[in-house]
Amino acid sequence: MNQDQPQRLASYRTIWMSDIHLGFHGCQAELIIDFLRQTQCQRLYLVGDIIDFWALKQHPIWPARHAEVIRALLDKAHQGTEVIYLPGNHDALMRRYVGNDFGAIALRDEVIHQGADGKRWLVLHGDRFDALIQTRKWPAYLGSMLYDLLLDADQIVHRLRRQLGLDYWSLAAYLKRKVKNAVRYIEQYEHELVKAARHAEVDGIISGHIHHADLRLIEGIHYANCGDWVESCTALVETHDGQMELIDWVQARKTLPFYQPQPVLAGAN
């Protein structure tokens, strides 16, 4: 961990990031790089779908900014941050290496995280609790294709807002909150994860997968979803005294008195 300028970084005990989707055109790489360079932590969990092999198979792209994200993650590992990578469904190819360590990065299927306050959290990507993916493969792929089209529209909106000097805003995330079927899907997913946490006899569960950041108590179980870096640009963090918080990076960086925009390599997201 960089000890030379801690006063310029937002410091946390633990950070969870999921659904970065490197290799997918909807990945908000510039905001990811900005977040990684403005924060420090003792432990960083990468909670699946970090590299989007589905997207790379269909439309191979690897912009310079996506490579910069990888470098920023490796920099954290080399500077002393413990990095744990838990693959998801879009980077399921990495699951064949679960149990191995690659340099300073450990690959695991799921882990138990013990917070500074003593609470025990089950951490996993969560795709195996998604009934649509597990039982109806073709609808899941069709839904993925339609989602890609929606994110194409998202990019147009994002470019227009940037030209107008406005903050990032996701059309996809907005529609997900408004469509009843999407709301029911999210509620069912949350219910299955709470059951898994109870079965594992832990205090809480942390996942990604559904691109819907949340942090609340459900039926006596602490439920957390760290969101994504395609729609919401959020991360889950644990403070040094064990408090859990969701960080909306687009909004949070406005409140940091030491915030300085970080230069990134030129090129499209």
N, C-alpha and C positions, 0 to 999 in steps of 0.2 A: 504494500500500500504506500502511496506517495505521502511521505511525511514532511516534504519540503514546504508545502503550502496548504495545510489542512484548513486554514481559515477561509480559503477561497472555495471550498467544496462543501456540499451538503452531506453530512456524515450520518450513516445509519449502521446498525448492527447487521442487518440482513436486507437484501433486495431480491424480489422475485419478478422476473420478466417472462412473458410467454407470447407465442404467436407473433413473432417478429417477421416471419415469412420472407427471408432473404431469397432472392431469385424470382420473386413475384413483383409485378410492376406496381402493385398497390402498397408495397412496403414503404413506410415513412422513414427511410434511412437517415435523413438529415436530422430529424428529431431524436432518433435513437442515439446517434453519435453525440449529439448535444447533451442528452441525459447522461450517458456514460462518462463523459468528460467533466460534467459538473457535479458528479456524486462519487462518494467512496463508501465502501462497506467491508466488513470482515468476511461475509459470505454472500455469494451471488448464485441464485438458482435460475437456470434457464429451463422454463417449464414447458418445453415442447414446441414443435412447429417453428423452430428457429430457422432452419433451412427448408424451403418449400420445394421438395423434389417433385411433387405433382406438377407445379408450375414449370419447373425447369424441363420436365419431360415434354410438356406441351409446347411451350414457347421459351426456348433457352435464352435467358438474358442474365448478365452478371455485371451491372454497372459498377463504376469505380466506387461509388458510395457504399455499395453492399460489401465490397472487399474492405472498405474502411471500418465498417461495423465489426467485422471479424478481427481486424487489427486492434480495435479498441477493447474488445473482449479479451484478447490475448494479453494486451498490455495490463489489464487489471489482474489477470492470473499471475503474470510475471512479477507484478509489484506486491504480491502477497495476499490478494483476495482468493479465498477458497471458492472455486467455481464448480458447480454441480450441474450437469446437463441431463435432463430427463426427457428423452425423445417423445414426440407425439405421432399422430397419424400421418402428417405431411412429411415428417422426417423419420418414418418408421424404419428406413434402411439402417439407421444408427442403432436400432435395438439389438442387432446381432452382436454388437460390441459392448452391451450393457455388462457392467461388472469390471470393466477395464478402465484404466486411467491413461489418458493421452497427454503426456507432459503434465501440466498443472490443471488439467480439466478431467473430472471424474464423470463417467457415464453410468447412470443408475436408472432403473425402471421406476422406482418409487422410494421415498425416504421418509423417515420420521424426523422432523425438526423440533428441537426443544428450545422454546423461547426463553428470553432472559427472565421472564416471570414464572417459569416452570411449566407453562402450558405445552402440550405435545400436539404437533400438527402433522397430519399425513399429507405429503406433497406428491402430486402426480399430474400428468397432463389431463387425463380425464376422458379420453376418447372411448375407452372401453365401457363407459357408462352412458354413451350416446346410443340410444336404441335404433335410431335411423341408420347409423353407420354399421352397427353390428348385425342388423336383420335385413336391411334393404339397401344393398350396395348401389344398384343403378340409380334409384332416387337420390341417393347421397351424392353421386357424381354429377347428376343433372342439376341438383341444387348448387353444387360447387361451380358449375358453368354459369348458371344464372347469377350467382353471387359475383363472379368475375365481371360479368356485364354491368352489374350495378356499381362495382368499384371503378369500372371505366368511366361511368358518369361521375363518380366521386372525384376522379382526377381532374375532370373538366371543371367541376365546381371549385376544387382546390386551386387550380391555376387562376381562375377568375378572381377568387377571393384574395390570392396573393398579389395579383395586379392592382387590386383595390386597397392593399395594405391591411387586409383583415386577417384574423387568426385562422388556423386550421379548423375546419368543421366537417364532420362526416355525414353525408346524406344516407349512407348505408346504416350507420348507427342510429340515426334519427328514425328511419323507417322500421328498423328492428324493434324499437321501443313502442311503435304504434300498431304493428300488425299483430292481431290476436293469436294467430297460429304460432308466430315466433315467440310470443310471451308464454304460451302454454309449453312450447318446446323447452324453453329455458327453465321454467318451473319444474318440469319433469326431470330434467338433468340435475338440477339442484337437489331434488328429493332423493335421487339415486346416490348422489355423493354423500349426503347426510347419513343415509343408511350405511354406506361403506365406512364412514368415520366411526359410527356407533359400533359396527362390527369389529373394527380395529381397536376399539377402546381408547380412542384419542379424544382430545378436547376440541380439535378443529381439523378442517381439511382445506387445502389450498390447491387450486387447479387453474387451468386455462381453457383452451379448446373452443369455447362458444363465443369468444370475442365480446364478452359482456362483463365488465368490471363490477365487482360487488364485494361488500364486506358487512356481514350482519349475523345475528344469532338466529338459527332455524331449529326449532324443536330442541333447544338446549345444546346444540352443536354450533361452534363457530365456523361459519362458511365464508371462504374468501375466494374470489376469482380475480387474478391479476390483470385481466383484460387482454389487450393486444396492442400492436403497433402498426395496424392497418386502418382501423376505425378510431379507437378511443385514445391511443397513445398514453397508456396508463401503466403503472407498476405498483406492486404491493411492497411496502417497506415496514421493517421493524425498527423502532427506535432503540437506543441503547438501554432503556429501562423496560423494554418488552412490549411497548404499545404498538399495535398494528394500525397502519394508515394506508389508504389508497392515494396515489399521487397522479393527478391529471397533469402531465408535464407541460402541456400548452399553457395552462393556467398557473401552475406552480412556479415556473421559472420567472414569472412576473413579480413574485414576492421575495425573491432572493436578493438581498442588498448587494451581494458581490457578483451577481450574474453577469457574465460576459459571453456574447455569442461566440461560438467556436467555429473556426474555419474548417471546411471540409473540402474534399476533392471536387472539382467541377464535374458536372455530368448529371444525367437524369436520375431520379430516384429508382 
